[in-house]
Amino acid sequence: MLDGLALIIAFLVVIVLMVMSISKYNLHPFLAIMASAIVLAIIAGIPFHVDGNPNVGSRTVDGVFYAGTLAWTTGQGFMAIFSGIGLVIILGALIGGILEATGGAFKIADMIIRLLGKANPTMAMVVMGWVVSVPVFCDSGFVIINPVRRTIVKRTHASGIATALGLGAGLYTSHVLVPLTPGPLGASDVLGMMDHLWTVMWVSLVISIPGLIAAYAWAVYCGKRDKSEEDLAIRNDQTVKSYEEIVKDFGGLPNGLLSLLPIVSPIAMMAMAQVATTLMDPGPMQSAFRFLGFPLVALTIGFIFGVILLAATGKMPKFNVITNDTLKLLGPILFITAAGATLGRVINDSGMVQYISYHAEIFTWLGLAFPFIISAIIKTAQGSSTVAMITTAGIMMPLLGIMGPEAARWADSYVTIALVVMAIGAGSMMASHANDSYFWVVTKLSDQTPQQGYKNWTTMTVIQGVSVMIGIFIFYGIYRVIA
C-alpha cells in the first residue's frame, strides 16, 4: 500500500505504461485503461473486501476511512458514465444520424459555407465550437456538431483531422474558460465571484483568444502532416459528386429551420437553464427552465425535432436502420469512456487529490502559475476538467491573500481573481488523454487512432493550456500598468 508522494510516482508510472501499451503495443484501450485502474487501486491499498463484503460503499474500518472496496470503486466508476453522459451521447448521436440521413446536416453545412465561405472551414469549426460550448458540455457539443463537420469535409474536401481538432478545441476552450459552463461557473462561485460574474465572462472572452489562435494553427499543421480514416476514404473516392447530384440523392434538401431545430433547441434550452440558475430567484419558473435544460431532457426534445424532420422528409422507414447503425458505432466509444471514468474514480478514491491539497502551501510563491500547475496535475490525474477546476478553486480560496508579493492586489481586485479562474481553467486543459471521456469522443468520432489522438489532440490541449497561460500573464502585465 502506497500513499502520498510515492503514490503519485506510482500513478505516473502506471499512466506511462498505459499509454505505451495502447500506442506502442496496440493493446485495446478498454483493456489497457481497465488494467491500469485495477493495478493503481491495488497499489493505493483500496481493499478487496470489508468485513467479507466486496460490494460495500464508503465506511470507516479500524479508524481508517475507505472510499470503497476495489469492486465497488471500479463498478461505481464504470457505471457512472452510463448514468451520466452515456445517454446524452446516444441521443446526440441519434440526432446526428437523423441529420445525415435526411440531408439536414448537408443543409446546415451548406448554410455555414454560404455564410463564412469555403476558404477556411477549420476556422469556421473553431469559432462554431467556441460559441456552442458556452452553455453546453464539450462532449455533447462535439457529438451534436460532428455530423455537420463531416458533411463540410465532404463538401469542401477539407482535412478531417484539421476540422475535428478545430471543432474540439473551440468547444474545449469555452468549456474550461467561459461561464456559463459548470467548471468556470463553479470556480467563480467558490472564489466569491458570482456577484461579479460579468467580470469573469469578459475576461474569459479575451483570454480565450490566444488559445483559439494556437489551436487553429496546430489543427492546420496536423491536417497537413496526417490523415485519418475519414480523410483516406474521401481521397480514395474516385467519384466526386457535384452539388446538384448530392442534393438529388437526398431527394432535395429539407427546410433550413427544420434542420437546425434538432441542434439549436437543446443548446438553447441548456443555455436558458444556466441563465435561469444564475439570474433568477428560486421558484417554479427557474425550476421549469432547469428541467428543460437538463442535458438528457434537452437532447430528448432535440431528438423529437429530429423525428419530426424524418417525417417531414419522408424518411421514417429509415428510423430503425439509423438507430441500429448509431448504437453499433457508439458501443466501443461508451465502453472505453466508461473505462476512463473507472480510472478517474480509482484516482479520486486513492487519496492522491487530497495529498496535493494538503501540501498546496509549498507552491504559493508561484503566483498565477500556482493554480495553473495544481489544476493541470489534477486534470491529468483524474480526467475531468470540471472536477479539476472546482477542486483547485477550493484549494485557492484560502490562499488568495498569500499569493506572493502581489497579495494585496489579488485580494482587492476582482479582475485578478477572475484571472485566477482563468489560470485554473488553463490548467484544466492539460492534458486530455485516455482517462478523459472527451479524448475518446474527439478521437473516435473523427476516425483517428489512439496513437493519432495522443499525437494530435493531447498535444493540442497542452499547447492550448500553455498559450492561454501566456495570454494570462500578458493580460495581467497590461492590467497592472493601466489599473
N, C-alpha and C positions, 0 to 999 in steps of 0.2 A: 504493500500500500504506500503510495507516494502522495505528498501534498506540497503546497507552497511552490517555491521556485523549481524544485525537482519535478513536480507535476507539469509545470509549464514547459520545461525542457522535454519531458516525455511526450507531451502533446505535439510539440514542434516536430519531433522525430516521427511520430505516427502520421502527421499530415504529410511530411515529405515522402514517407513510404507509400501512403495512399496515392499521392499524385504520381509517383513513379510507377506504381502498379497499373494505373489507368493509362498513362501516357506512353510508358516505355514497354510494358509487358502486356498491354491490351486486355487486362482484366476488365470484365464488365463493371461499369461504375457502381451499379447496385451492390454487387458483391464486395467491391473494394471499400465502399463507404460503410456498409453494414459491418464488415470485418473490423474496420478502423474504430467504429463506435464501440463494439464489444471489447476489443483489446484495450481501448482507453478506459472503459468502465472498470475492467478488471484491475488495471494499473492504479486507478484512482481509489480502489477499495470499495466500490459500490457492491454491497453484499449479494450473494446468490439467493439468500433467503433470510427472513427474520422470523424467529420462532417457528421455523419449519414451513413458513408460508412464502412462496416465491412471488406472490401477486399482491402484496400489500403496498399501501401508499406511504406518505411521509409519517415518520414516527421517531421517537427517541428510545434508544436501547442502551442501557448501562451508561446513561449520561451523554451518549454520542448521538447527534442528530443525523438521520439518514433521509435523503430525499426520496428513497425508494429502493427496492431490490433491482438487480440487473434486468430481470424480466419485466418488472413494472415500468422502469425508466425507459427502456428501449421500446416497449409496447406503447407507452403514452406518447413518446416522440414520433413513432411511426404513424399512429392513428391521428395525431394532431393535424396532419396535412389533409386527411380526408374529412375531418370535421371542420376544417377551416377553408383554406384556399382551394382545396381539391374540387369541390362542387362549382366554385366560381370559374376555375379553369375549364371545366367541362362545358358549362353554359356558354362561356365566352367562345370556346372553340366551335360549339354548335352554331352560334351566331355567325362565326367566320365561315363555316361550311355552307350555311344558307346563302350568305352574301356571294360566295364563289359560284355556287350552283345557279343562282338566279341572274347573275350578271351585275348584282348590286355592288360588289367590290370593284368591278371594272368601271361602273358608272362613277363611283366615288373617286377612283384613281383618275378617271378622265377629267372630272371637275377640278381636282387638285392640279393636274398637269396644265389645264387651261388657265388656272389662277396663278400658278407660280412658274409656269414654263417648263420645258423639257430639259433645260440646260443643267439643272442641279437637283436631281431627285434625292441625293443623300442629305443635302442641306434641308430640303423640304421635310424629310423624315426627322431630322434633329429638332427642327422648330415644332413640328407637329407633336412629337413626343413630349417636349418641354411644356407645351400648353396643356396637353391632355392629362399629364400626370399631376397637375396641381391638386385636383381633388381625388385622384384615382391611384390605387396601388400600382406600382410599375408592372408587376406580374400580370394583373388584369388588363392594364393598358396595352401591353405588348400582344397579349392573346387577341384582344379586340381589333387592333390595328394591323396585325401581321397579314391578314388576307389582302388588305389594301396595298401593303408594301409589296407582297408577292405579285400582285397584278401590275403595279407600277414597274417592277423589274421586267416583267414580260412585255409590258407596253413600250418601255424605253430602252431595253437591253442594258440597263444599269447593272452595277455589281450587286449581287445578292448579299455578299458579305458586307460591303460598304453601307448599303441601306439598312441592313439588320443592326449593325453596330451603331449607326447614326440614330435609328429609332430607339434602340436600347439605351443609349447614352442620354438622349433627350429626356426620356421617361425617368431614368435614374437620377438625373440632376435635380428635377423638381421633387422627386420622391424624398431626397435627403436634405434639401435646402429650403424649399418654398412651402410655408404654410398655405393651404390647409391640410397637407398630408400629415398623417399621425406622428411621424418621427419629429420633424421640426416643431410641430404644434405641441407635442408632449414636452420636448426640451424647453420650449419657450415658457410653458406653464411651470415646470419645475424651477426655472431660473427667474420666476416672477415677472415675466414679460407679457402676460396675457392682456393687461391693460394698455400695453404699448405694442400690440401685435402688428400694427401697420408699420412700425419701425423695422421689425423683423422682416416683414414682407418686402419693403422697398430695398432694404439692404440685401436680401436674398436674390432679388431680381438682378441687382448689379453684380453680386458675387458669382452668379450663375454663368456670366458671360465668358470668363476665361476657361471654365470647364467645358462649355459648349464648343468654343473655338478649338481647344485641344482635342476634344472628342471627334470633331469633324475632320480635322487634319489627320488623325490616326485612322479613322474609318476609311478615308480616301486612300491612304497609304496601304492599308490591309487589302482593300479592294483591288489594288493594282498588283500586289505580290501574291495573292492567294485566291483560290477558287473553292467554292462549296459545291456540294452535290447539286444544289439548285442552279448554280452558275453553269456547271458542266452539262446539265440536262438541257438548258436553254441553248448553250453553244453547240451541242451536238444535234439540235433540232434543225434539220435542213430545210424545213418548210415553214418559213416565217410568214404568217398570215397578215394580210392588210387589215386596217382598222375596220373597214366595211365587212370583211369576211368574219372577223371576230364577232361583230355585232350581229351578223346574220346567224352565226352559230347559237347565240343566245336567244334567237327569235326576237331581237330588239332589246334594248336596254330598258330597265324599269325606271320609274319616276325617281328623280334625284332625292326629293324629300323622303319618299318611302324607303329609299336605300340608306339614307342617313339615320333614320329613326332607331334601328336596332343598335347602333353605336352611340348616337348622341343622347338618347333617352337615359340609359344607365349612367353615363358620365354626368349629365345634368342633374339627375337625382342624387348622386353621391356628392356633387358639389353643393346642392341646396342643403343636404343634410349637414355638411360641415359648416356651412354658413349659419344654419339654424342653431347648431350646437354652440357656436361661438358667439352669436349676436342676439339670439332670442332668449327670453326668460323661460325657465322650465314650465311646461304646460301641455295641453292637448295638441296645440299646433306644432310645437317643437317635436313632440313625440311622433306625430304623423310624418313630419319631414325625415326624422331619424329612421323611422321604419322603412319608408320608401327608399331611403338612401343606403340602407344596409346592403352590402355588395350582393348577397345572394338574392335579395328581393329585386334590386335594381337590374341585375343581369337577367332575372326571370322575366321582368317586364320587357327588357330588350329582346329576349328570346321570343316572347309573344309577338312583338312587332316583326321579328324575323319570320314567324309562321304566317303572319298576315302578308308579308312580302312574297312568300312562297305561293300563297293562294292567289294573290293579285297577278303573278306571272304565270299561273297555270302549271306550276311545278310541284304541287303537293304530292304526286305519286313518287317523287324522289326523296320524300322525307325520311323513310326508313333506311334507305341507302346512305344518305348523308349522316344519319345517326350512327350506323354501323361503322362507316369509314372513320368518323371522328373518334369513336371510342377505341378503335384499333390503333389509331395514331397516338392517342393520349396515354394509353396503358403504360408503356415504358417510361414516359415523362413523369407520370404520377408516382410510380414506384421508386424511381431514382430520387425524386423530390422528397418522398417520404423517408428515404434512407438518409438524405441530408438533414432532415428535421430530427431524425433519431440521433445523429451525431451531435447536433446542436443541443439536444436535451441532455445527453450524457455530459457534455462540456459544462452546461449550466449546473447540473447536479453534482459535478465533481468538486465544486468549491473554488474553481480557478478564478472566476469573476470576482468572488468575494475577496480572494487573496490580493488581486490587483487593487481593489477598492481600499483595502486596509493599508496598503503601502503607497497610496497616492501622493502623500506629502513629500516624498523623496523628489518628485519631479516638478514641484510647483515653481521653481526658478525658471522653467522653460517658457513661462508666459503663455501666449496664444498657442504655441506649439504643444503645450501640455494636453489640453483637451483633444487636440488632433491625434496625438500619439495614443492616448488611452482609448479613444473611440476606435481607432484603427486596430488596436490589439483585440478589443472585444469583438469587433465586427469579424475580423479574420478568424477568431476562435470559434464563434458560435453561429455565424452566418446571417443573422438578421440585422439589417441596418437600423430598423426601428428600435429593437432591443438595445443595440449599441448606443444609440443616441440618448434614449431615456436613462439608461444606466450611467452613462458618462455625465449627463446633466445632474444626476443625483450626487455624483462624486464632486462635481464642480461647485454646487450650490454653497457649501460651507467654506469654499476656498477662494471665492471671488475677491475677498478683501486681502488675501495674502499672496497674490499672483505677481510677486517681484516688485520692481521699482515703480511700476505704473499702477500700484494697487488703488490709489485714490481715484484715478480716472476710471478704473474698472468698476468700482463701487458706485460712482456718481453718474456715469454716462450710460444712457440706455442704448446708444449706438454701439459702445464697446461690448456691452452684454449681448447685443444682437450678434456681434462678431464672434463671441464665444459659441453661440448657437451654430453659426456658420462653420467654425472650426470643428465642432463636434460632427456636423454633417459631412464635412470634407473627410474626416477620419472614417466615418461610417461607409464611405465609398470603397475603402481599401481593406481587403481585396476580395472581390466577388469570385469565389471558387466553388469547389464541389459541395460544400455544406450550405450553400446559398441557393434557395429554390430558383432565384432569378437567373443564376448562371445556367441552369438546365433549361429554363424557359427560352432564353435567348439562343442558346446553343442548338437545342434540338429543333425548335420551330424555324430556325434558319438553315437547317440541314448541315450544320458544322459538326465535325467530330469533336470528342472531348479534347484531343490534342490541339485542334484549332481553337477551341474555346479558351484554353489556357493561354495560347499564344496571342490570340486576338482580343478576346473580351476581358480576361483577367488583367492583362497588361493595360488595356484601356482604362479600367477602373482605377488602377494605380496612377496612371498619367492624369486622369481627371482629378483624383484626390489631391495630388501634388500641385496641379495647376490652380485648383480652387484655393489651396492654402497660400500659394504665391500671390494670388489676387487679394486674399485677405490681408496679407502683410502690406501690400501696396496701398490698399484702401485705408488701412489703419494709419500708415505713414502720412497720407494726404489728409486724413481726418485730424491728426494731431497738429498739422500746420494751420488748417483753416478753422478748427474749433476754438 
